[in-house]
C-alpha cells in the first residue's frame, strides 16, 4: 500500500492515515462539502427563525471577537427523530440550526464590533426564544456574560483549550456524517455559513491537530454551531466557577 501510494503521489496522505505520521502544515477539510450541502438541503423549506416555538428549548452560543475579528451567534434546538432508531433502539436526536447572526468590524476605519450592540441583540432574541443556555468561550467574553447573568439569563463560559475545541468539533462532524444536523436554507447568513463550513480545516502538525479556517476565510459561524450543538446534546447547562 505504501508503494502504491508513492506511485500515486499520495505518500503524505498515506503517512497520516495509515502510519499516523502527521506532516507539519498538512490540512484536510473538516466537513466534506457534500455533507454541508446535504445539511442545508434537509432544511430547504426552512427560513431563519425570528421567533422561537414556546414548546422548545433553545441553546445559544457566541463567538466573541477581538479588534480585527467578526462576532457571531448561533441558536439551535434538538428534536427527536421518531423514525430513526439507533443501534440501541433509541430515537436519534437531531440538531436544528434556527438562527445565525454575524457582526463584522469596520476594517476601513479600524473600528471593532460594538459589544453593546451584540449584547442588546442577545437580550432581544432571548425575549423571542426560550433560551435555556447561553455559552461563550473565555476569550473576551467575561463582561458580556456577567451582563447576561444580571438579566437572569443562564450564561457561562466554556473552555477554549485544544481538548474542548476538538471535542465540540468532533461532535459537529459526527452530526454531519450521520445526517443529524439541519440548517435553514433561506435567510441571512446562509451563504456565509456554507462557505465557512466548507473551508474549515483540520490542520495537522507532528503531534496533534487543530481546527482553523483556510486562508481568506473565517470560522466564526462553525464555532458557534459546534458550541451550541455540543451543549444542547450533552446537557452541560449551568455555571462554571
mmCIF file of the C-alpha atoms, coordinates in Angstrom:
data_MODEL
# 
_entry.id   MODEL 
# 
loop_
_atom_site.group_PDB 
_atom_site.id 
_atom_site.type_symbol 
_atom_site.label_atom_id 
_atom_site.label_alt_id 
_atom_site.label_comp_id 
_atom_site.label_asym_id 
_atom_site.label_entity_id 
_atom_site.label_seq_id 
_atom_site.pdbx_PDB_ins_code 
_atom_site.Cartn_x 
_atom_site.Cartn_y 
_atom_site.Cartn_z 
_atom_site.occupancy 
_atom_site.B_iso_or_equiv 
_atom_site.pdbx_formal_charge 
_atom_site.auth_seq_id 
_atom_site.auth_comp_id 
_atom_site.auth_asym_id 
_atom_site.auth_atom_id 
_atom_site.pdbx_PDB_model_num 
ATOM 1   C CA . UNK A 1 1   ? 0.000   0.000  0.000  1.00 0.00 ? 1   UNK A CA 1 
ATOM 2   C CA . UNK A 1 2   ? 2.873   2.345  0.746  1.00 0.00 ? 2   UNK A CA 1 
ATOM 3   C CA . UNK A 1 3   ? 4.492   1.694  -2.644 1.00 0.00 ? 3   UNK A CA 1 
ATOM 4   C CA . UNK A 1 4   ? 1.139   2.190  -4.367 1.00 0.00 ? 4   UNK A CA 1 
ATOM 5   C CA . UNK A 1 5   ? 0.657   5.467  -2.516 1.00 0.00 ? 5   UNK A CA 1 
ATOM 6   C CA . UNK A 1 6   ? 4.119   6.609  -3.633 1.00 0.00 ? 6   UNK A CA 1 
ATOM 7   C CA . UNK A 1 7   ? 3.261   5.794  -7.243 1.00 0.00 ? 7   UNK A CA 1 
ATOM 8   C CA . UNK A 1 8   ? 0.044   7.829  -6.938 1.00 0.00 ? 8   UNK A CA 1 
ATOM 9   C CA . UNK A 1 9   ? 1.899   10.714 -5.302 1.00 0.00 ? 9   UNK A CA 1 
ATOM 10  C CA . UNK A 1 10  ? -0.167  10.321 -2.093 1.00 0.00 ? 10  UNK A CA 1 
ATOM 11  C CA . UNK A 1 11  ? 2.637   9.454  0.319  1.00 0.00 ? 11  UNK A CA 1 
ATOM 12  C CA . UNK A 1 12  ? 1.792   12.258 2.761  1.00 0.00 ? 12  UNK A CA 1 
ATOM 13  C CA . UNK A 1 13  ? -1.852  11.150 2.971  1.00 0.00 ? 13  UNK A CA 1 
ATOM 14  C CA . UNK A 1 14  ? -0.758  7.520  3.470  1.00 0.00 ? 14  UNK A CA 1 
ATOM 15  C CA . UNK A 1 15  ? 1.616   8.508  6.278  1.00 0.00 ? 15  UNK A CA 1 
ATOM 16  C CA . UNK A 1 16  ? -1.103  10.452 8.110  1.00 0.00 ? 16  UNK A CA 1 
ATOM 17  C CA . UNK A 1 17  ? -3.918  7.927  7.699  1.00 0.00 ? 17  UNK A CA 1 
ATOM 18  C CA . UNK A 1 18  ? -2.009  4.634  7.984  1.00 0.00 ? 18  UNK A CA 1 
ATOM 19  C CA . UNK A 1 19  ? 1.221   5.402  9.833  1.00 0.00 ? 19  UNK A CA 1 
ATOM 20  C CA . UNK A 1 20  ? -0.185  8.248  11.991 1.00 0.00 ? 20  UNK A CA 1 
ATOM 21  C CA . UNK A 1 21  ? 2.785   10.403 10.994 1.00 0.00 ? 21  UNK A CA 1 
ATOM 22  C CA . UNK A 1 22  ? 1.429   13.929 10.751 1.00 0.00 ? 22  UNK A CA 1 
ATOM 23  C CA . UNK A 1 23  ? 3.256   16.164 8.328  1.00 0.00 ? 23  UNK A CA 1 
ATOM 24  C CA . UNK A 1 24  ? 3.657   19.747 9.516  1.00 0.00 ? 24  UNK A CA 1 
ATOM 25  C CA . UNK A 1 25  ? 1.209   22.047 7.757  1.00 0.00 ? 25  UNK A CA 1 
ATOM 26  C CA . UNK A 1 26  ? -0.887  19.301 6.180  1.00 0.00 ? 26  UNK A CA 1 
ATOM 27  C CA . UNK A 1 27  ? -4.622  20.023 6.223  1.00 0.00 ? 27  UNK A CA 1 
ATOM 28  C CA . UNK A 1 28  ? -7.866  18.278 5.334  1.00 0.00 ? 28  UNK A CA 1 
ATOM 29  C CA . UNK A 1 29  ? -11.379 19.717 5.094  1.00 0.00 ? 29  UNK A CA 1 
ATOM 30  C CA . UNK A 1 30  ? -13.067 19.118 8.441  1.00 0.00 ? 30  UNK A CA 1 
ATOM 31  C CA . UNK A 1 31  ? -16.506 18.556 6.882  1.00 0.00 ? 31  UNK A CA 1 
ATOM 32  C CA . UNK A 1 32  ? -16.742 17.291 3.282  1.00 0.00 ? 32  UNK A CA 1 
ATOM 33  C CA . UNK A 1 33  ? -18.515 19.801 1.052  1.00 0.00 ? 33  UNK A CA 1 
ATOM 34  C CA . UNK A 1 34  ? -21.253 17.366 0.017  1.00 0.00 ? 34  UNK A CA 1 
ATOM 35  C CA . UNK A 1 35  ? -22.231 16.829 3.665  1.00 0.00 ? 35  UNK A CA 1 
ATOM 36  C CA . UNK A 1 36  ? -22.544 20.596 4.123  1.00 0.00 ? 36  UNK A CA 1 
ATOM 37  C CA . UNK A 1 37  ? -24.812 20.788 1.071  1.00 0.00 ? 37  UNK A CA 1 
ATOM 38  C CA . UNK A 1 38  ? -26.946 17.912 2.369  1.00 0.00 ? 38  UNK A CA 1 
ATOM 39  C CA . UNK A 1 39  ? -27.413 19.635 5.750  1.00 0.00 ? 39  UNK A CA 1 
ATOM 40  C CA . UNK A 1 40  ? -28.832 22.710 4.025  1.00 0.00 ? 40  UNK A CA 1 
ATOM 41  C CA . UNK A 1 41  ? -30.894 20.604 1.612  1.00 0.00 ? 41  UNK A CA 1 
ATOM 42  C CA . UNK A 1 42  ? -32.607 18.990 4.604  1.00 0.00 ? 42  UNK A CA 1 
ATOM 43  C CA . UNK A 1 43  ? -33.776 22.464 5.608  1.00 0.00 ? 43  UNK A CA 1 
ATOM 44  C CA . UNK A 1 44  ? -34.853 23.500 2.124  1.00 0.00 ? 44  UNK A CA 1 
ATOM 45  C CA . UNK A 1 45  ? -38.252 24.652 3.419  1.00 0.00 ? 45  UNK A CA 1 
ATOM 46  C CA . UNK A 1 46  ? -36.875 26.472 6.447  1.00 0.00 ? 46  UNK A CA 1 
ATOM 47  C CA . UNK A 1 47  ? -36.223 30.185 6.814  1.00 0.00 ? 47  UNK A CA 1 
ATOM 48  C CA . UNK A 1 48  ? -34.290 31.829 9.621  1.00 0.00 ? 48  UNK A CA 1 
ATOM 49  C CA . UNK A 1 49  ? -36.463 31.785 12.722 1.00 0.00 ? 49  UNK A CA 1 
ATOM 50  C CA . UNK A 1 50  ? -37.125 35.180 14.271 1.00 0.00 ? 50  UNK A CA 1 
ATOM 51  C CA . UNK A 1 51  ? -39.419 33.789 16.968 1.00 0.00 ? 51  UNK A CA 1 
ATOM 52  C CA . UNK A 1 52  ? -38.997 30.520 18.813 1.00 0.00 ? 52  UNK A CA 1 
ATOM 53  C CA . UNK A 1 53  ? -41.536 27.798 19.425 1.00 0.00 ? 53  UNK A CA 1 
ATOM 54  C CA . UNK A 1 54  ? -42.552 28.194 23.101 1.00 0.00 ? 54  UNK A CA 1 
ATOM 55  C CA . UNK A 1 55  ? -42.564 24.409 23.437 1.00 0.00 ? 55  UNK A CA 1 
ATOM 56  C CA . UNK A 1 56  ? -38.868 24.184 22.521 1.00 0.00 ? 56  UNK A CA 1 
ATOM 57  C CA . UNK A 1 57  ? -35.704 24.857 24.499 1.00 0.00 ? 57  UNK A CA 1 
ATOM 58  C CA . UNK A 1 58  ? -33.032 26.790 22.618 1.00 0.00 ? 58  UNK A CA 1 
ATOM 59  C CA . UNK A 1 59  ? -29.260 26.904 23.013 1.00 0.00 ? 59  UNK A CA 1 
ATOM 60  C CA . UNK A 1 60  ? -27.248 29.974 22.058 1.00 0.00 ? 60  UNK A CA 1 
ATOM 61  C CA . UNK A 1 61  ? -23.504 30.183 21.580 1.00 0.00 ? 61  UNK A CA 1 
ATOM 62  C CA . UNK A 1 62  ? -21.433 33.306 20.981 1.00 0.00 ? 62  UNK A CA 1 
ATOM 63  C CA . UNK A 1 63  ? -18.031 33.522 19.343 1.00 0.00 ? 63  UNK A CA 1 
ATOM 64  C CA . UNK A 1 64  ? -16.576 36.764 20.778 1.00 0.00 ? 64  UNK A CA 1 
ATOM 65  C CA . UNK A 1 65  ? -14.391 38.989 18.659 1.00 0.00 ? 65  UNK A CA 1 
ATOM 66  C CA . UNK A 1 66  ? -11.211 40.903 19.157 1.00 0.00 ? 66  UNK A CA 1 
ATOM 67  C CA . UNK A 1 67  ? -10.481 44.156 17.328 1.00 0.00 ? 67  UNK A CA 1 
ATOM 68  C CA . UNK A 1 68  ? -9.878  42.568 13.908 1.00 0.00 ? 68  UNK A CA 1 
ATOM 69  C CA . UNK A 1 69  ? -12.398 39.703 14.001 1.00 0.00 ? 69  UNK A CA 1 
ATOM 70  C CA . UNK A 1 70  ? -16.063 39.060 13.431 1.00 0.00 ? 70  UNK A CA 1 
ATOM 71  C CA . UNK A 1 71  ? -18.543 38.359 16.213 1.00 0.00 ? 71  UNK A CA 1 
ATOM 72  C CA . UNK A 1 72  ? -21.040 35.567 15.587 1.00 0.00 ? 72  UNK A CA 1 
ATOM 73  C CA . UNK A 1 73  ? -24.037 33.933 17.219 1.00 0.00 ? 73  UNK A CA 1 
ATOM 74  C CA . UNK A 1 74  ? -25.972 30.733 16.565 1.00 0.00 ? 74  UNK A CA 1 
ATOM 75  C CA . UNK A 1 75  ? -29.160 29.343 18.107 1.00 0.00 ? 75  UNK A CA 1 
ATOM 76  C CA . UNK A 1 76  ? -30.067 25.655 17.874 1.00 0.00 ? 76  UNK A CA 1 
ATOM 77  C CA . UNK A 1 77  ? -32.645 23.274 19.277 1.00 0.00 ? 77  UNK A CA 1 
ATOM 78  C CA . UNK A 1 78  ? -32.938 19.489 19.476 1.00 0.00 ? 78  UNK A CA 1 
ATOM 79  C CA . UNK A 1 79  ? -35.729 17.301 18.132 1.00 0.00 ? 79  UNK A CA 1 
ATOM 80  C CA . UNK A 1 80  ? -36.133 13.539 18.378 1.00 0.00 ? 80  UNK A CA 1 
ATOM 81  C CA . UNK A 1 81  ? -36.490 11.746 15.062 1.00 0.00 ? 81  UNK A CA 1 
ATOM 82  C CA . UNK A 1 82  ? -39.353 9.259  15.596 1.00 0.00 ? 82  UNK A CA 1 
ATOM 83  C CA . UNK A 1 83  ? -38.421 7.121  12.581 1.00 0.00 ? 83  UNK A CA 1 
ATOM 84  C CA . UNK A 1 84  ? -34.667 6.819  13.115 1.00 0.00 ? 84  UNK A CA 1 
ATOM 85  C CA . UNK A 1 85  ? -33.781 4.487  15.996 1.00 0.00 ? 85  UNK A CA 1 
ATOM 86  C CA . UNK A 1 86  ? -30.087 3.938  16.599 1.00 0.00 ? 86  UNK A CA 1 
ATOM 87  C CA . UNK A 1 87  ? -28.326 0.635  17.311 1.00 0.00 ? 87  UNK A CA 1 
ATOM 88  C CA . UNK A 1 88  ? -29.602 0.713  20.901 1.00 0.00 ? 88  UNK A CA 1 
ATOM 89  C CA . UNK A 1 89  ? -33.203 1.162  19.807 1.00 0.00 ? 89  UNK A CA 1 
ATOM 90  C CA . UNK A 1 90  ? -33.245 4.784  20.962 1.00 0.00 ? 90  UNK A CA 1 
ATOM 91  C CA . UNK A 1 91  ? -34.571 7.500  18.670 1.00 0.00 ? 91  UNK A CA 1 
ATOM 92  C CA . UNK A 1 92  ? -31.864 9.761  17.277 1.00 0.00 ? 92  UNK A CA 1 
ATOM 93  C CA . UNK A 1 93  ? -31.652 13.387 18.340 1.00 0.00 ? 93  UNK A CA 1 
ATOM 94  C CA . UNK A 1 94  ? -31.315 15.912 15.526 1.00 0.00 ? 94  UNK A CA 1 
ATOM 95  C CA . UNK A 1 95  ? -29.888 19.433 15.765 1.00 0.00 ? 95  UNK A CA 1 
ATOM 96  C CA . UNK A 1 96  ? -31.800 22.225 14.008 1.00 0.00 ? 96  UNK A CA 1 
ATOM 97  C CA . UNK A 1 97  ? -29.890 25.460 13.396 1.00 0.00 ? 97  UNK A CA 1 
ATOM 98  C CA . UNK A 1 98  ? -32.585 28.116 13.730 1.00 0.00 ? 98  UNK A CA 1 
ATOM 99  C CA . UNK A 1 99  ? -30.809 31.471 13.768 1.00 0.00 ? 99  UNK A CA 1 
ATOM 100 C CA . UNK A 1 100 ? -27.392 32.795 12.765 1.00 0.00 ? 100 UNK A CA 1 
ATOM 101 C CA . UNK A 1 101 ? -26.168 36.355 13.166 1.00 0.00 ? 101 UNK A CA 1 
ATOM 102 C CA . UNK A 1 102 ? -22.757 37.864 12.487 1.00 0.00 ? 102 UNK A CA 1 
ATOM 103 C CA . UNK A 1 103 ? -21.219 41.279 13.049 1.00 0.00 ? 103 UNK A CA 1 
ATOM 104 C CA . UNK A 1 104 ? -18.141 42.491 11.188 1.00 0.00 ? 104 UNK A CA 1 
ATOM 105 C CA . UNK A 1 105 ? -15.758 45.241 12.260 1.00 0.00 ? 105 UNK A CA 1 
ATOM 106 C CA . UNK A 1 106 ? -15.211 48.292 10.088 1.00 0.00 ? 106 UNK A CA 1 
ATOM 107 C CA . UNK A 1 107 ? -11.870 47.283 8.656  1.00 0.00 ? 107 UNK A CA 1 
ATOM 108 C CA . UNK A 1 108 ? -11.516 50.557 6.734  1.00 0.00 ? 108 UNK A CA 1 
ATOM 109 C CA . UNK A 1 109 ? -11.868 52.704 9.849  1.00 0.00 ? 109 UNK A CA 1 
ATOM 110 C CA . UNK A 1 110 ? -10.289 50.083 12.082 1.00 0.00 ? 110 UNK A CA 1 
ATOM 111 C CA . UNK A 1 111 ? -13.370 50.098 14.349 1.00 0.00 ? 111 UNK A CA 1 
ATOM 112 C CA . UNK A 1 112 ? -14.110 46.834 16.210 1.00 0.00 ? 112 UNK A CA 1 
ATOM 113 C CA . UNK A 1 113 ? -17.549 45.321 16.654 1.00 0.00 ? 113 UNK A CA 1 
ATOM 114 C CA . UNK A 1 114 ? -19.632 47.268 19.192 1.00 0.00 ? 114 UNK A CA 1 
ATOM 115 C CA . UNK A 1 115 ? -20.102 44.821 22.074 1.00 0.00 ? 115 UNK A CA 1 
ATOM 116 C CA . UNK A 1 116 ? -23.112 46.747 23.408 1.00 0.00 ? 116 UNK A CA 1 
ATOM 117 C CA . UNK A 1 117 ? -24.880 46.139 20.080 1.00 0.00 ? 117 UNK A CA 1 
ATOM 118 C CA . UNK A 1 118 ? -24.235 42.415 20.372 1.00 0.00 ? 118 UNK A CA 1 
ATOM 119 C CA . UNK A 1 119 ? -25.466 42.302 23.970 1.00 0.00 ? 119 UNK A CA 1 
ATOM 120 C CA . UNK A 1 120 ? -28.666 44.155 23.102 1.00 0.00 ? 120 UNK A CA 1 
ATOM 121 C CA . UNK A 1 121 ? -29.262 41.711 20.242 1.00 0.00 ? 121 UNK A CA 1 
ATOM 122 C CA . UNK A 1 122 ? -28.950 38.819 22.697 1.00 0.00 ? 122 UNK A CA 1 
ATOM 123 C CA . UNK A 1 123 ? -31.406 40.460 25.111 1.00 0.00 ? 123 UNK A CA 1 
ATOM 124 C CA . UNK A 1 124 ? -33.893 40.979 22.266 1.00 0.00 ? 124 UNK A CA 1 
ATOM 125 C CA . UNK A 1 125 ? -33.515 37.445 20.906 1.00 0.00 ? 125 UNK A CA 1 
ATOM 126 C CA . UNK A 1 126 ? -33.985 35.937 24.370 1.00 0.00 ? 126 UNK A CA 1 
ATOM 127 C CA . UNK A 1 127 ? -37.327 37.736 24.604 1.00 0.00 ? 127 UNK A CA 1 
ATOM 128 C CA . UNK A 1 128 ? -38.430 35.851 21.478 1.00 0.00 ? 128 UNK A CA 1 
ATOM 129 C CA . UNK A 1 129 ? -36.854 32.429 22.108 1.00 0.00 ? 129 UNK A CA 1 
ATOM 130 C CA . UNK A 1 130 ? -36.955 30.228 25.202 1.00 0.00 ? 130 UNK A CA 1 
ATOM 131 C CA . UNK A 1 131 ? -33.154 30.245 25.566 1.00 0.00 ? 131 UNK A CA 1 
ATOM 132 C CA . UNK A 1 132 ? -32.106 27.877 28.339 1.00 0.00 ? 132 UNK A CA 1 
ATOM 133 C CA . UNK A 1 133 ? -28.358 28.232 27.802 1.00 0.00 ? 133 UNK A CA 1 
ATOM 134 C CA . UNK A 1 134 ? -26.012 30.967 26.616 1.00 0.00 ? 134 UNK A CA 1 
ATOM 135 C CA . UNK A 1 135 ? -22.393 29.967 26.231 1.00 0.00 ? 135 UNK A CA 1 
ATOM 136 C CA . UNK A 1 136 ? -19.289 31.734 25.001 1.00 0.00 ? 136 UNK A CA 1 
ATOM 137 C CA . UNK A 1 137 ? -15.662 30.783 25.050 1.00 0.00 ? 137 UNK A CA 1 
ATOM 138 C CA . UNK A 1 138 ? -13.446 32.501 27.572 1.00 0.00 ? 138 UNK A CA 1 
ATOM 139 C CA . UNK A 1 139 ? -11.851 34.827 25.014 1.00 0.00 ? 139 UNK A CA 1 
ATOM 140 C CA . UNK A 1 140 ? -13.087 38.388 25.607 1.00 0.00 ? 140 UNK A CA 1 
ATOM 141 C CA . UNK A 1 141 ? -16.471 37.280 26.966 1.00 0.00 ? 141 UNK A CA 1 
ATOM 142 C CA . UNK A 1 142 ? -16.480 37.816 30.750 1.00 0.00 ? 142 UNK A CA 1 
ATOM 143 C CA . UNK A 1 143 ? -18.127 41.252 30.770 1.00 0.00 ? 143 UNK A CA 1 
ATOM 144 C CA . UNK A 1 144 ? -20.909 40.241 28.388 1.00 0.00 ? 144 UNK A CA 1 
ATOM 145 C CA . UNK A 1 145 ? -21.661 37.036 30.276 1.00 0.00 ? 145 UNK A CA 1 
ATOM 146 C CA . UNK A 1 146 ? -21.888 38.957 33.540 1.00 0.00 ? 146 UNK A CA 1 
ATOM 147 C CA . UNK A 1 147 ? -24.377 41.349 31.926 1.00 0.00 ? 147 UNK A CA 1 
ATOM 148 C CA . UNK A 1 148 ? -26.463 38.396 30.739 1.00 0.00 ? 148 UNK A CA 1 
ATOM 149 C CA . UNK A 1 149 ? -26.428 36.861 34.200 1.00 0.00 ? 149 UNK A CA 1 
ATOM 150 C CA . UNK A 1 150 ? -27.604 40.147 35.738 1.00 0.00 ? 150 UNK A CA 1 
ATOM 151 C CA . UNK A 1 151 ? -30.661 39.898 33.486 1.00 0.00 ? 151 UNK A CA 1 
ATOM 152 C CA . UNK A 1 152 ? -31.378 36.432 34.859 1.00 0.00 ? 152 UNK A CA 1 
ATOM 153 C CA . UNK A 1 153 ? -30.126 34.528 31.810 1.00 0.00 ? 153 UNK A CA 1 
ATOM 154 C CA . UNK A 1 154 ? -28.286 31.230 32.163 1.00 0.00 ? 154 UNK A CA 1 
ATOM 155 C CA . UNK A 1 155 ? -24.895 32.226 30.783 1.00 0.00 ? 155 UNK A CA 1 
ATOM 156 C CA . UNK A 1 156 ? -21.491 30.680 31.289 1.00 0.00 ? 156 UNK A CA 1 
ATOM 157 C CA . UNK A 1 157 ? -18.014 30.426 29.853 1.00 0.00 ? 157 UNK A CA 1 
ATOM 158 C CA . UNK A 1 158 ? -16.792 27.327 28.103 1.00 0.00 ? 158 UNK A CA 1 
ATOM 159 C CA . UNK A 1 159 ? -13.122 26.407 27.879 1.00 0.00 ? 159 UNK A CA 1 
ATOM 160 C CA . UNK A 1 160 ? -11.193 27.367 24.791 1.00 0.00 ? 160 UNK A CA 1 
ATOM 161 C CA . UNK A 1 161 ? -8.394  24.864 25.094 1.00 0.00 ? 161 UNK A CA 1 
ATOM 162 C CA . UNK A 1 162 ? -7.456  22.349 22.369 1.00 0.00 ? 162 UNK A CA 1 
ATOM 163 C CA . UNK A 1 163 ? -9.172  19.456 24.158 1.00 0.00 ? 163 UNK A CA 1 
ATOM 164 C CA . UNK A 1 164 ? -12.553 21.187 24.379 1.00 0.00 ? 164 UNK A CA 1 
ATOM 165 C CA . UNK A 1 165 ? -12.318 22.591 20.846 1.00 0.00 ? 165 UNK A CA 1 
ATOM 166 C CA . UNK A 1 166 ? -11.589 19.136 19.438 1.00 0.00 ? 166 UNK A CA 1 
ATOM 167 C CA . UNK A 1 167 ? -14.490 17.699 21.448 1.00 0.00 ? 167 UNK A CA 1 
ATOM 168 C CA . UNK A 1 168 ? -17.127 20.127 20.170 1.00 0.00 ? 168 UNK A CA 1 
ATOM 169 C CA . UNK A 1 169 ? -15.946 19.972 16.562 1.00 0.00 ? 169 UNK A CA 1 
ATOM 170 C CA . UNK A 1 170 ? -15.736 16.171 16.628 1.00 0.00 ? 170 UNK A CA 1 
ATOM 171 C CA . UNK A 1 171 ? -19.333 16.156 17.831 1.00 0.00 ? 171 UNK A CA 1 
ATOM 172 C CA . UNK A 1 172 ? -20.307 18.506 14.984 1.00 0.00 ? 172 UNK A CA 1 
ATOM 173 C CA . UNK A 1 173 ? -18.594 16.339 12.367 1.00 0.00 ? 173 UNK A CA 1 
ATOM 174 C CA . UNK A 1 174 ? -20.496 13.298 13.650 1.00 0.00 ? 174 UNK A CA 1 
ATOM 175 C CA . UNK A 1 175 ? -23.761 15.203 13.216 1.00 0.00 ? 175 UNK A CA 1 
ATOM 176 C CA . UNK A 1 176 ? -22.916 15.932 9.580  1.00 0.00 ? 176 UNK A CA 1 
ATOM 177 C CA . UNK A 1 177 ? -21.777 12.374 8.854  1.00 0.00 ? 177 UNK A CA 1 
ATOM 178 C CA . UNK A 1 178 ? -24.882 10.850 10.466 1.00 0.00 ? 178 UNK A CA 1 
ATOM 179 C CA . UNK A 1 179 ? -27.266 13.323 8.808  1.00 0.00 ? 179 UNK A CA 1 
ATOM 180 C CA . UNK A 1 180 ? -28.392 14.648 12.185 1.00 0.00 ? 180 UNK A CA 1 
ATOM 181 C CA . UNK A 1 181 ? -27.990 18.391 11.600 1.00 0.00 ? 181 UNK A CA 1 
ATOM 182 C CA . UNK A 1 182 ? -30.359 20.658 9.656  1.00 0.00 ? 182 UNK A CA 1 
ATOM 183 C CA . UNK A 1 183 ? -29.697 24.273 8.623  1.00 0.00 ? 183 UNK A CA 1 
ATOM 184 C CA . UNK A 1 184 ? -32.281 26.763 7.472  1.00 0.00 ? 184 UNK A CA 1 
ATOM 185 C CA . UNK A 1 185 ? -31.798 27.282 3.733  1.00 0.00 ? 185 UNK A CA 1 
ATOM 186 C CA . UNK A 1 186 ? -33.367 30.734 3.321  1.00 0.00 ? 186 UNK A CA 1 
ATOM 187 C CA . UNK A 1 187 ? -32.487 33.949 5.073  1.00 0.00 ? 187 UNK A CA 1 
ATOM 188 C CA . UNK A 1 188 ? -29.468 35.874 6.331  1.00 0.00 ? 188 UNK A CA 1 
ATOM 189 C CA . UNK A 1 189 ? -26.028 34.282 6.550  1.00 0.00 ? 189 UNK A CA 1 
ATOM 190 C CA . UNK A 1 190 ? -26.836 31.075 4.672  1.00 0.00 ? 190 UNK A CA 1 
ATOM 191 C CA . UNK A 1 191 ? -24.042 31.752 2.169  1.00 0.00 ? 191 UNK A CA 1 
ATOM 192 C CA . UNK A 1 192 ? -21.642 32.776 4.944  1.00 0.00 ? 192 UNK A CA 1 
ATOM 193 C CA . UNK A 1 193 ? -22.381 29.603 6.889  1.00 0.00 ? 193 UNK A CA 1 
ATOM 194 C CA . UNK A 1 194 ? -21.920 27.322 3.875  1.00 0.00 ? 194 UNK A CA 1 
ATOM 195 C CA . UNK A 1 195 ? -18.654 28.997 2.909  1.00 0.00 ? 195 UNK A CA 1 
ATOM 196 C CA . UNK A 1 196 ? -17.198 28.880 6.409  1.00 0.00 ? 196 UNK A CA 1 
ATOM 197 C CA . UNK A 1 197 ? -18.152 25.237 6.919  1.00 0.00 ? 197 UNK A CA 1 
ATOM 198 C CA . UNK A 1 198 ? -16.688 24.159 3.579  1.00 0.00 ? 198 UNK A CA 1 
ATOM 199 C CA . UNK A 1 199 ? -13.408 25.987 4.189  1.00 0.00 ? 199 UNK A CA 1 
ATOM 200 C CA . UNK A 1 200 ? -12.935 24.791 7.756  1.00 0.00 ? 200 UNK A CA 1 
ATOM 201 C CA . UNK A 1 201 ? -9.755  22.743 8.010  1.00 0.00 ? 201 UNK A CA 1 
ATOM 202 C CA . UNK A 1 202 ? -8.352  20.068 10.243 1.00 0.00 ? 202 UNK A CA 1 
ATOM 203 C CA . UNK A 1 203 ? -4.696  21.065 10.255 1.00 0.00 ? 203 UNK A CA 1 
ATOM 204 C CA . UNK A 1 204 ? -2.054  18.617 11.414 1.00 0.00 ? 204 UNK A CA 1 
ATOM 205 C CA . UNK A 1 205 ? 1.334   19.069 12.985 1.00 0.00 ? 205 UNK A CA 1 
ATOM 206 C CA . UNK A 1 206 ? 3.759   16.400 14.121 1.00 0.00 ? 206 UNK A CA 1 
ATOM 207 C CA . UNK A 1 207 ? 1.922   15.629 17.361 1.00 0.00 ? 207 UNK A CA 1 
ATOM 208 C CA . UNK A 1 208 ? -1.722  16.656 17.083 1.00 0.00 ? 208 UNK A CA 1 
ATOM 209 C CA . UNK A 1 209 ? -4.239  18.627 15.028 1.00 0.00 ? 209 UNK A CA 1 
ATOM 210 C CA . UNK A 1 210 ? -6.192  21.853 15.309 1.00 0.00 ? 210 UNK A CA 1 
ATOM 211 C CA . UNK A 1 211 ? -9.214  23.454 13.674 1.00 0.00 ? 211 UNK A CA 1 
ATOM 212 C CA . UNK A 1 212 ? -8.817  26.640 11.670 1.00 0.00 ? 212 UNK A CA 1 
ATOM 213 C CA . UNK A 1 213 ? -10.247 28.394 8.650  1.00 0.00 ? 213 UNK A CA 1 
ATOM 214 C CA . UNK A 1 214 ? -8.484  28.251 5.320  1.00 0.00 ? 214 UNK A CA 1 
ATOM 215 C CA . UNK A 1 215 ? -6.622  31.398 4.357  1.00 0.00 ? 215 UNK A CA 1 
ATOM 216 C CA . UNK A 1 216 ? -9.053  34.165 3.408  1.00 0.00 ? 216 UNK A CA 1 
ATOM 217 C CA . UNK A 1 217 ? -11.991 32.561 5.216  1.00 0.00 ? 217 UNK A CA 1 
ATOM 218 C CA . UNK A 1 218 ? -13.486 32.640 8.718  1.00 0.00 ? 218 UNK A CA 1 
ATOM 219 C CA . UNK A 1 219 ? -14.585 30.069 11.290 1.00 0.00 ? 219 UNK A CA 1 
ATOM 220 C CA . UNK A 1 220 ? -16.932 32.145 13.483 1.00 0.00 ? 220 UNK A CA 1 
ATOM 221 C CA . UNK A 1 221 ? -20.215 30.511 12.456 1.00 0.00 ? 221 UNK A CA 1 
ATOM 222 C CA . UNK A 1 222 ? -18.947 26.894 12.631 1.00 0.00 ? 222 UNK A CA 1 
ATOM 223 C CA . UNK A 1 223 ? -17.549 27.622 16.109 1.00 0.00 ? 223 UNK A CA 1 
ATOM 224 C CA . UNK A 1 224 ? -20.971 28.858 17.233 1.00 0.00 ? 224 UNK A CA 1 
ATOM 225 C CA . UNK A 1 225 ? -22.820 25.903 15.722 1.00 0.00 ? 225 UNK A CA 1 
ATOM 226 C CA . UNK A 1 226 ? -20.348 23.439 17.219 1.00 0.00 ? 226 UNK A CA 1 
ATOM 227 C CA . UNK A 1 227 ? -20.527 25.051 20.658 1.00 0.00 ? 227 UNK A CA 1 
ATOM 228 C CA . UNK A 1 228 ? -24.318 25.306 20.777 1.00 0.00 ? 228 UNK A CA 1 
ATOM 229 C CA . UNK A 1 229 ? -24.832 21.783 19.413 1.00 0.00 ? 229 UNK A CA 1 
ATOM 230 C CA . UNK A 1 230 ? -22.472 20.240 21.941 1.00 0.00 ? 230 UNK A CA 1 
ATOM 231 C CA . UNK A 1 231 ? -24.214 21.896 24.890 1.00 0.00 ? 231 UNK A CA 1 
ATOM 232 C CA . UNK A 1 232 ? -27.655 21.007 23.507 1.00 0.00 ? 232 UNK A CA 1 
ATOM 233 C CA . UNK A 1 233 ? -26.782 17.308 23.206 1.00 0.00 ? 233 UNK A CA 1 
ATOM 234 C CA . UNK A 1 234 ? -24.572 16.919 26.264 1.00 0.00 ? 234 UNK A CA 1 
ATOM 235 C CA . UNK A 1 235 ? -26.834 18.802 28.674 1.00 0.00 ? 235 UNK A CA 1 
ATOM 236 C CA . UNK A 1 236 ? -23.893 20.764 30.075 1.00 0.00 ? 236 UNK A CA 1 
ATOM 237 C CA . UNK A 1 237 ? -26.001 23.720 31.269 1.00 0.00 ? 237 UNK A CA 1 
ATOM 238 C CA . UNK A 1 238 ? -25.102 25.762 34.313 1.00 0.00 ? 238 UNK A CA 1 
ATOM 239 C CA . UNK A 1 239 ? -22.402 27.983 35.671 1.00 0.00 ? 239 UNK A CA 1 
ATOM 240 C CA . UNK A 1 240 ? -18.684 27.398 35.784 1.00 0.00 ? 240 UNK A CA 1 
ATOM 241 C CA . UNK A 1 241 ? -16.813 28.740 38.795 1.00 0.00 ? 241 UNK A CA 1 
# 
